Amino acid sequence: MKRTYGALTVAALAMMAMPALAQIKIGSAGPMTGQYAAFGEQLRRGATMAVEDINAAGGVNGQKLQLVIGDDACDPKQATAVANKMVSDKVALVAGHFCSGSSIPASDIYKEAKILQITPASTNPRLTDEAFTKGNTTVFRTCGRDDVQGATVGGYILKYHRNARVAVLHDKSPYGKGVADETKKAVNKGGLREVMYEAYNDTDKDFTALINKMKQARIDMIVLGGYHTAGALIIKQAREQGLQAQMMGFDSLETAEFAQLGGAATNGVLMSFPPKAEDDPKNAALVKKFRDAKYNPEGYTLFSYAAIKAWADAANKAKSTDAAAVAAALRSGKYDSAVGVLEFDQKGDIKNPVYDIYVWKDGKSFQSVK
């Protein structure tokens, strides 16, 4: 018995001395603090739930995932610092960033470190266009692009507001200016010329001068290329100052915080956004899990979830977490996801992206019946 006991003790000690199975680190990066933190929370919540579900199903190639969070505050300099930290943490994937102005500079760092990047929300075409030109094959997105979004919004304006006196506003960011310019291009092609084209600072709090200029120009349609914080202030102050122009925004308005900041003035504001994944019946169980955790998976939450799930499925298919191998698997297959079937082109963009037009009413956005 002593010999048996001794053998068992030796075996037990040997097992205790063995290192635990290494986890695969992946990152979620976005504005976790600052004025766009509501969107950072969308990305973080989606990523956290995805990691939990993937780990519960056995992980990736038999290994569990560990999530690393990066806060870039939608600032390009901070984004490069976050990217370098992700490199030092040896992550296999970064699901991010949110702002195009963060994703674009970070993508060069991830390329050099051979880290695969899938953004759930950065829509500026430059991200994948420039990556493709540089030979960077490891950049993807689970959302559409501004040229598609701009064409959708431009087509809507031409159909329903062809005689409008339009002001095109943007916040100078790669995202805001990019989507505003794509919309301008679309309406100009359709024969409608904007009356005003103006830039503003997204940190401004008083838009009186801009609103007065729009009143003098008799503007009745505002195309807002910018984020929800400034958008809420502009529409609220416009109403207070007697300007009743219709506002048309984009996907960066899709957070309940927009209505909280703008109040009743946000009623009737239009915006473009992909078909809402949280309203898809096939996602009912997943959405319930978020809501049971006291969170409504609005906006880009499920796009973040889908980015990590698609990567995990591709890594399992490739039997590797190597960026090039996973990228090849992503391009060669179709991946069923919370935001629909994902099929990627050579640039890493999703094929056949769709944007719908939504209208805000009583603190929520609903698909426009037009």
N, C-alpha and C positions, 0 to 999 in steps of 0.2 A: 504493500500500500504506500509505503514511503517513497518507493521508486516511482510509482504512478503519480503520486502527489507532486514529487519533484519535477517530473516531466511536464505535468500540467502547469506548474508554476513557471517553469522556463518558457513554455509556449505562451502563457498569458503575458509574461513580461515582454516577450518578443513582439507580441501584437501591440502592446502598449507603446513600445518604442517606435513602431512603424508610423511614418507621417500620415496625417489624414489626407484623403484624396483631394488634390488641389481643385479649387473652384475656378471657374472661368469668369473673369471680370469683364463687365460691360458697362458702358457709361450712358447717362442721360444728361444732356446739357441744354440749358436755356436760361431765361430770366427768372431765377428763383427768388430774387429780390428786385426792388425798384418798381417803377410805374407799370411795368408789364408782367408783374409777378403772377397775375391770374393765369397767364398763358404758360408760365413756367410750371405752375401747379398742374395744369392739364398734362404737360409732358411727363412730369414726375409721377403723377397718379397712374397714367397709362403704363409707364415703364415698370412701376412697382407691381402692378397687378399682373403684367405679362411675365415678369420674373417669377412671381409666386405660382402662376399657373404652369409655366414651363417646368419649374422645379418639381411641382407636384406630379407632373406627368413623366418624370424620370430625368429631366435635365437635357443637356445637349451632349450627344455622344457619351452618355453615361455620367457626365459631370454636372454638378449643380452650378447655377449662375449666382454671381454676387454683383449687386448694383452699386455703381459709383455715381454720385450726383455732382454735376458741375454748374456753378452759377456764373453766367456771363453778363447778366443784367442788360442784355441786348447791346453791349458795348464791344466794338471790334477789338480793342486792345485787351479787354478782359477776356474776350473769347479766345484770343491766342494764348493767354495764360492758362485758361481752362484746358485748351487743346494740349499744351505742353504737359500739364498735370496728368491728363489722360494717358499720354505717352509714358510718363514715368510710372504710372500705375499699371502699365502693360494691359490695357483693356483690348479686347478683341473687336469690339463694336462700339461706336458712339451713335446713339439715337438722338440726333440733334444736328444743328441747333434750331432755335425757333426763328429768330430774325435772320433774314438773308445776309444782312451786314455782318453777322457773326459767322454764319455757315461758310461764306465764301473765303475769308482769310484762314479759318480753321481747317478748311479742306486741304490746303497745301501741306499743313503740318501732319495731318493724318495720312496723306499720301506718302510722305517721306518715311513715316513710321510703320507703313503697311497696316494701317488700321482701317477697317471698313466703316464708312459713314452712311447712315440713312437718316435723312431729315424728315420728320413728320409734317413740317409746316413751312419751310423756306421755299417761296414760290418764284423768286427771281430767276429768269432763264440763264443768267450768267453762271450760276452755280454749276450746272451740268454742262452747259455749252463750253465754258472755259476749261473745265476738267477734261472734257473730251478732247479739246484742242491740245492740252498738255499731256495727253496719254494717260490720264488718271481714270482708271476703269473701276475704282472702288467707291464711287459716290452715287448714291441713289436717293430717291424721295418717294414717299407714299402719298403725296399730295400732287395736285396739278401745278401748272405754271402760270405766270402772269400774262403771257400772250394768249392763253386759253381763257383765263379769267377776264382779261380786258376785252376780248372779242365778245364774250357773253354779255358783259355789262354794256358794251358799245351797241350791240345788237338790240338789247332791251331799250336803250335810250332812243335809238333810231325808230323802233317800232311804236313806242308809247309816248315819247317826248320829243318827237322830231322838230317841233317848232320852239323848243325851250331855248332860253338864254342861259347858256351853260358856263359855269365857273369850274375850272379844273384846278384843284388845290393839291399840294403834296408837301410832305414834311422833310424833303431832301434826302431821306434814307434810301438805300438801294431798293428796299421793298416799296415804300410809299411812292417814290418818284417812278419806279419801274412800272407799277400797276397803273398809276395815273397816265403815264405816257402810252402804255399799251391801249388804254381806253380812248385816249385822245386820238391815237392812230386809227382806231376802229371807227370812231364817229366822223373823223375827217374824211376817211375813205368813203363813208356813206353820204357825204355831202353836207354834214353839219359842222360848222366852225364854232369853237368856243369863243365866248366874249371875253373871258378872263383866264389867265394861266398864272397862278401865283404860288409861291413857296411860303411856308410858315415854319416856325420852330416848335418842335413837339413839346418843349418844356414851357412854352408860353402859357400864361393863365388868363390874359386879357386879350381878346380878339376883336375889340371894338373897331380898331382902324380897318381891319380886313372886312368886317361886316359892313361898315359904312361904305367901303369901296364897292362891295357887292350890291348894296342898296342903290347907290348912285348908278350902277350899271344895269339895274333892274333884273338882277339874276333870279331865275326861278328854278334852276337845277344846279345843285352843288355836287360835283364828283370829288370825293374825299380820298386821296391816296395817303393814308396814314393810319395810326393806331387809335384804339377806342378811347384813350384818355383825352387826347386833344379833340377828337371827334365829338365826344359828349359835351365838352365845353363850348365848342363852336356852335352846335345846334341849339344848346340851351341859351347861350347868349344871343344867337340870331333871333330866336323866338321872343326873348325879352326885349330886344331892340326893334321888333316889328318886321323882321325879314321872315317871310313864310315860304322860302324856297324849299323844294324837295331835296333831301340829301340822299345820295347814293354812295355807299361805302363798299368795302370789300371784306374778305375773310377775317381781317384783324378786328372786326367789330363783334365777332361771335364769342362773347362772354357776358354773363349776367351783369358784370361790373359796368358795362356800357350803359345799361338802363339805370343802374344805381347812381351813377355819376350824372347822367343827363336828365333823369326824372321823366316827367310827362312829355318833355320836348322830344324824346326819342320815339314816341308813337308815330308811326308812318315812315320812319327811316328805312330805306331799302339797303340791301347788301347782297353780295354774291358769296356763296359758300358751296362746297361739294354736298351731295346728298347726305343728310345727317345720319351717321351710322347709329347713333343712339335711338333712332326711331325705326330702325330696321327690325322687324319681328324676329329674325334669326339671331339677333343679339340680345334678346330679352333676358336670358339667364345671366349673361355677362353684365348687362346694365344693372340688373337687380343686385349683383354682387357689389358693384360700386355704390349703389344707393343704400344698400344695407350698411355700408361703411360710412354713410352720411356724406356722400359726395355724388354730385350729378355729373356724369361723364360728358360734359359739353365740349363743343369746339374740337380741338385736336387731341383730346384724350385717347380716343380709340385709334387715331392715326399713329399715335405713339405706341400704343399696344400692338398695332398691326406691324409696325416697323420691326419691333423686337421679335415678334412671333415669326415673321417672314424670314428674318435672319436665322433664327433657331431652326426652322424647317429646312432652310437651304444648307446650314451647317451639318445637320443630320444627314441630308442627302449627299453632301460632299464628303461626309465622314471626316471633316476637318473644320477648324476655325480659322485657317489661313485665309487672309482677306481675298487674295486672288481666286482661290478655290471656291469660296463662298460667293464671290461676285459672279463667277462663271455659272454656278448653280442657280443663282437668282435670275440671270439672263436666259437660261435654258429651260425654265419651267414656269408654271402658273401656280400661284399660291393663294389658296382660299384664305381670306382674312376678314376681320371685323369690318373693314371698309370696302369689301368686295374682292373679287378675284384680281390679284396683282400680277401683272405681266409687264416686264421691264424692257425698254428698248436699249440700243447700244450705248446711249448716253446715261442710262440709269433712270430715265423718266418713265412714269407709268404710261402705258398705252391707253388711248381712248379716255382721257380724263373728262369729267363732267362737272359743270358748275350750275347751280340753280340760283334763282333770285328769291330772297327772303324779305319779309317786312317785320319790323318791330312793333309790338303792341302789348301794352300792360306788362312790360318787363321781360317779355319773351319774344323770340323770333319765330315766325311761321313762314312756310313756303308761300310765295305769292301765287294768287289764283290766276293771274294774268298769263 
